[in-house]
Amino acid sequence: MLIIEDEPMVAMFIEEALELAGASSFDIAATEADAVAFAARHRPTVITSDVRLVEGTGPRAVEQIHNQLGDIPVIFITGTPFECEAKNTSPVLMKPVTLNAVMKAFEKVAPEDAGCLS
């Protein structure tokens, strides 16, 4: 799992929700560059991404990751959902988000083997 989120408390909340949904391995990136670097080192099975980051954007990081590694399911969790591209087919959750909403979105997009291997 790759969590792209620049607010530490929000990242921990998302991590908790994903753990409850069965995920067990996480990288947390606060910048676009860090997200791309983490993904290159450890291919995530699912990505959660904010849109606006302290440096760069989540959607650009996701695009770079997809270009390098192929398609990986994404869940956008953001206070600015209108900034997600219109052609985007990924789930978009509006902040503030609930544990249940994150868990349900993960269950919808996660590959069958995403739990312990993510």
C-alpha positions, 0 to 999 in steps of 0.5 A, spaced: 500 500 500 502 507 498 498 512 502 500 519 498 498 524 504 502 530 506 498 531 513 501 526 518 494 525 522 490 524 516 495 519 513 495 515 520 487 515 520 487 512 512 493 507 515 488 504 520 482 504 516 486 500 511 489 495 516 482 494 519 480 492 511 486 487 511 492 491 508 498 490 512 504 493 509 505 501 508 509 506 505 507 513 506 509 519 502 508 526 503 510 529 496 509 527 489 517 525 488 517 521 495 510 517 492 514 515 485 520 513 489 517 509 494 512 506 488 519 504 484 522 501 490 516 497 493 510 496 487 504 497 491 497 493 490 493 499 492 494 507 492 490 512 496 492 519 494 490 526 496 490 531 491 494 537 493 501 536 497 506 540 500 510 539 493 507 536 487 500 533 486 497 526 488 494 525 481 501 527 477 504 522 482 499 517 480 500 518 473 508 517 473 507 511 477 502 508 472 507 510 467 512 506 470 509 500 473 502 499 469 495 500 472 495 500 480 488 501 483 487 508 486 483 511 491 483 519 491 481 521 498 481 529 498 478 536 500 478 538 493 475 532 489 473 537 483 480 537 482 480 529 480 480 529 472 473 528 469 476 521 466 478 518 472 474 512 474 477 511 481 473 512 487 474 519 490 472 520 497 471 527 500 475 529 506 473 528 512 472 521 511 470 515 515 473 509 517 468 505 513 468 509 507 475 508 506 474 500 508 469 499 503 473 503 497 479 499 499 474 492 498 472 495 492 478 496 488 483 491 492 486 485 488 484 478 491 491 478 494 492 485 496 491 483 504 498 481 507 502 482 500 500 489 500 
